[in-house]
């Protein structure tokens, strides 16, 4: 992260005006006294001046304060998109069909979001219906009460998860989290990998009236939901979903792994093969929210080292990738597609061969990349993997011939519904790169 330096304003206020025009005042920079009645231009005798010991300590403290991490003590994991990233393209940061969390809560009844907002209540009812630990008429009120009490119990943690203060009161915040959390839990259970749930139980979820009605009336809506789940500001803490799962868990859900369900959900929009869930477990990742999990699934696994702020992106810097692909080929560099990589950013160069994995471009890719790059700027420990990758590809693909070479080698696969110039895809992020790196 870069920080803008500025001119240091006067750190210590000037001495207060003396009550008497003839009063002596102590110089804040030295220990000597001066008389306010001294005339301008009168030569003063040279004195042995000693620096006031308070002054260096004051300056040192100011310098320390100015160089402190601005996020020091900030425990938030869900933040606002930087203003520079929203300029002119605010629609890329806003949900299309479903809002989650407090940042878009005031828009939940807008025409585009209302249909899915109503559907959230049907997801709650579906989870209650499948629960086998109680029977009606007590089941519904007891389960709702349990969920609400648990959300109120973590009210402080919920508020700390967001960088902006939340105006909702305790009751309103708990209700929102129950509603949004049940919606996400229902979605995850519907995407349980094969073998985690009995076939009849999975079909029961897939054939729920709320799911089938949306699928028949608005078949595109569920695809849009997945894209909305990966917006920087459209998140709720993942621990909310985990708490609710403990409430609604049935005797058939013993094998359910919510993280595996989430990764399975992402396969529908993943630009490469999804990593195995065991990789996440072995590395003891603490998942903050859906976008965080998706981002972790993109990161190259370099020598099986832990992902941390100390691990730099294994990519060439933007300044090293200014030579276009055609020029590199003329110099004898060969290019090859890595079909076995679990990350499209796993680029390597060895013995004159540059190996680059496949990247699939879809209609939603610009929106997805924009939010991922914005997310990297929101993170306290900004590794900048995706931003570095985009900068590298911008330099590598210099013209349409370079793009054709990438396409013919299976490195860039354009699956967009409209006929667009492929070499302009990375150009969509030129302004963002200048901010990010």
N, C-alpha and C positions, 0 to 999 in steps of 0.2 A: 504494500500500500504506500502511496506517496502522500506526503503531507505538504501543504503549501506554507512556505515561510512568510512571515510578515514583519513589519517594522515593530520593534519593541517599544510600546508606549512608556511614558515616564513611570517607572515602577514605584516611586515614592512621591507622595504629594508634596508640593512646596510648603514651606513653613507657613503657618497661619499668620495673618497680619497682626502686628503687635498692637496692643492697646495704646501704647505710647509711641510717638514718632521717634523718641530718643532711646527706645529699649534696645538692649543688645540681644542678638539672636545667634543661635549656634548653627554653624554651617553643617548641613546634613552629610556632606562629603568628607569633612575634616572635623577635627576636634577644636579648631580655633574659633573664636568668637569674632563677630564683626558688628560695627555700629551702623544703624540705619541712617545716621546723620552724615556719614562720609559723603563728600561731594564727588561727583563723577569727574574723572580725570586727575584726581589728586593721587600722587604716587604714595603707595603704602609701603611701609618698611617690610623687608623680606623677613618672614617668620619661618621657623622650623616647623613644617606642616607634617602631621601624622595622619594617615588614612583612618577614618572612623571604622572600627572593627565591625560595626553593624552592617555596613554597606556591602562588603564581599558576601556575607552570609545571605543578605537579601537577594543579591544578583544570582547567587548559586541556586537558591530556592526557586527563583523565577525560571531559570534555565531548566531545572529539573521538572518543574511543572509543565513547561512548554513542550518537553520531549517525552512526557509520559504517554503510554499507549492510551489513546482516547477511549478505548473499549475496556480499560482496566476496571475490573469489578462488574462488568456487564455480563450477565448470565443469559441474556436473550439469545434465542436461536432462530426466531422468526422476525425478520426485519423488513423495513421499507426499501423499495428499489431506489437506488441513488437517483437524485433528480436529473443528473446528466444522462442517465439511461432511458428516461421517460420522454425526453424532449421530442415531440413530433410523432411518437409511436406509442402513445399511452395505451392504445387498444391491445398491444402485444402483452401488456402486463395485467390486463383485466379479464376476469372469467367470462365465458360465453354462455354457459348453461347452468353452472352450479357454483355457489359461493360458499366458502368454508372459513371459519374463524371470524374475528371481529373487524378486520380491515375493510371487508366488503359487506358487513352485516346490514348496513343501511340500504343496500341495493337488493336485498333478498326478495322483495316483492315486485321488482321491476319485471316487465313482460318477458324478457329473455330468461330470467332466473326463477320466476315464480313456479313454473311447472315442476322443476326438479326440487324446489323447496317444499312443495306439497308432497312430493314423492318421499322425502326424508321421513315423514310421519308413517308412511306405509312400510318403510324399512324397519322402523321401530316395532310396528305391529307384527311384521314377519319374524323378527327375532324373538318376540314374546311368544308367538304361536308355536315356534319350534322348540321352545324351552320345555323340558320334561320334568323339572324338579318341583313344579307346583301345578295346581289346577285352578280354573276359574270358579268363583268370581274373584278370588284373592290374588291370582297370579299377576294380572296387569298392574294393579296399584302397588303391590309389594315390589315388583321389579323396577317400576318407574321410581319409587321412593328410594330404593337401594342406589340406583344410578345417580340420582340427584344428590343424595347425601355424600356419596363418594366424590362427586365433582366439587361440591362445596368444601370438602375436606382438603382438596388440593388447590383451592382458590389462589393461594399465594404463589404456588409453583406455576399455575397457568398464567398469571399476570407477569411473572418474571420471564416467561418464555417469549414474550413480545417486547420489542424495543420501544414501541409507543405505548403510552398509558391507555388503558381500556376504560371507557366511560360506562360500560354496563355494570349494574350492581351484582351482588353475589348470586342472587336468584336468576337473573337474566343470563349471566355468564354460564352458570351451571346448566340451564336449559339449552343454551346454544351448543355447548359441548356434548351433551347427551344426544341432541338431534344430529349434529354433524358427525359425531363419533359413530353412532349407530349406522348412519348412511355409509361411512367408510368400512365399517366392520362387515356389513352385509355385502358390500362390493368385494371385499377380500375373500369372504367365504365362498362366493360364487366363482372365484378364481383359484380355489384350492387345487394344487397339483394332483395328478392322478395317484390314487392310493392313499391319500390323506383323509378322504371322506368316502363313505359308502355311496355307490352310484345312485341309489334311490334318494338319499338325503341331498345330494348335489342337484339332482333333477328337480327336487322339490323347491330348492332355492331359485333355480333357473326358470321355473315355471310359475313363480310368484306373479300374482296379478299386476303388481307394480312394475315388474320387469317386462312382462310380455306386452303390457299396454304401451309402454314407451317404445319398445322395439317395433311394434306394428305401426304406431302413429308417427313416431319420430325415430326411424332406424339409425340416423346419424348421431343421435344425442349421446349414446354411450361412448362413442369414439371421442366426442368433444369433452365428455366428463374426464377421461384419462388425461387429455391435454391440460384441462383446468387444474388437475391435481398437482401439476408440476409448475405452477406459477409461484413466484417468490413469496408474494403476499397472501396467497390463498391456501394457508396451511393451518393445521392445528397440531399440537404436540402428539407424537405417536403414543406416548404413555396413556393418553385418553382412550385410544382404541384398545390398548392392552387391558386397561381397567374394565372397560365395558365387556370385553371378551370373557373375562373371569366371571362377570355377572351372568352372561347369557350362555355360557358354555354348557353343552349337553353331554350326555354319556357317549355320544357318537363322535365327539370332537377331540378325543384324547390325542390323536396324531396331528392335529392341526398346528402348523407353524405359520404364524402371521407374516413373518418376513418372507418365507417361501411363497406364500400367496401373493405378496406384493411384487416380488420379482417375476412371478408368473404373469401377473397383470401387466408388467412393463414389457413383456416380450412382444406385445402387439405394436409397440412404437419404438422398440429398441433399434438403434442403427447398427447393431452387431449382436453376436451371440451373448446371451445373458450369462453371467458367472454363476457358478453353483453356490447355493446358500451356505454350504459348509465353509466356503471361503470367508463369508461374513462372520460365521460363528467362530472360526479359528482365530480370526483377528480381533474378536471381542469388540466389534463396532457397536457403539451406542447410538441408535437411530433417533434422530431428533424429530423428523417428519418425513412425509412421502418424498419431497424433492431431495432431501438429504440422502435417503436410501438410493434413489435413482442416480444421484451424482456419484455416490460411492461405487455403484455398479459400472460406471464409465471409466474409472481410473485404471490405468495399466498396472499390472502386478509386476513390479520391477524386482527381480531376484527375490521374490516372496518377502520383501521387507514390509514393515508396518507402514500404513499410510499415516503421515503426520505432517506437521507444518515444516519439519526439517527436510522433508523429501521434495526435492525440486522436480518440476516436470521434466521427463526424460525426452525433451524435444530440443531442436535447434532454436536459438533465439531468433526474433524477427530480423535482426540485422544480419544474421548469418544465412538467411533464406531469400536474399534479394535477387539471386540469379534464377531465372525461369527454368522450367524443366527442359525445354528445347536446348538451351545453352549447356545444361549439365549433360544431356545425352551426347551433344557434340564433343564434349570433353572426355567421353568414354564411360561416364557413369551409367549404370544400368538400373532399371526400375523393376520391382517385382511385387506382386500382390501376396500379402500374408493372409491366407484363408483360415488359419487355425487360431488366430488371436482372439482373445476375449474382450479386446478393447480396440476401437478404431483409431485410438491415439498411440498405439504401441508401435511407433516408428523406429526403425533401426537402420544403421549404415555400417556395412562391413565388407571389406575386400572389394570396394568399388560398386557395391550393390546396395541400393536404397530399397528397403522393404517397408511397404505401407499397407495396412489392413483396409478392408472394404468399408466405405461409408455409404449408406443408403440415404438419399434425399427424398423427403416426402413433402406434401403440401403444408404440413404443420412444422417442418424443420426450422424455418426461420424463427417462428415464435418460440420453439423449444430452445434453440441455441441462444436466443436473446435472453431468455430467463436464466439459463444456466450461467451465462457470462455475467449477468447481473448478480446472481447468487454468489459467484466467486468474489465479487466486490463487496458483498455484504458480510462475508465470513471474516472473522477476526484473523485467522491464519490463512491468508489468501495464497493458495498454491497455484492458481491460474492455469490449470491443465488445459481446459477447453479454450481459453483465450490464447494461450501459447500455440495450440494446435491450429486455430483459425488463422493466426498471424503467419504461421509457417506455410499453410496452404495458400494464403493470399500471395505470398512471395513466390511460391513454387509454380502456381498456375498463372502465367503471365499473359497468355492469350488463348484464343479458341483452339489452337493446335495443341497446346499443353493439356487442355481439357479433354480433347479427343484421345490423346495418349492415355490419360488417366482412365477414361471410360473404356477404351479397348483392352486395358489391362485389368479391368474389373475392380478398380480402386474406388471410383466414383460411380454409383448406380443411381440414376435419376428416375424416381417413380412418381413424380408429380403429375397431376391430372392434366395440367395445361402445358403447352409447348413453350418452354422457356430456355433462354440461353444458359447453359449449365455453368459456364465460367463466371457468371455474375452472382452465383450463390454466395460465395465468400465475400464478395464485394458489398453485400448487405450489412456487413459488420465493420466496415472500415472505420467509421466514427467511434464505434465502441472499443476497437483495438487501441486507438489513440488515447482513450481514457484508461483502459485496463492495464496496459503495459508501460 
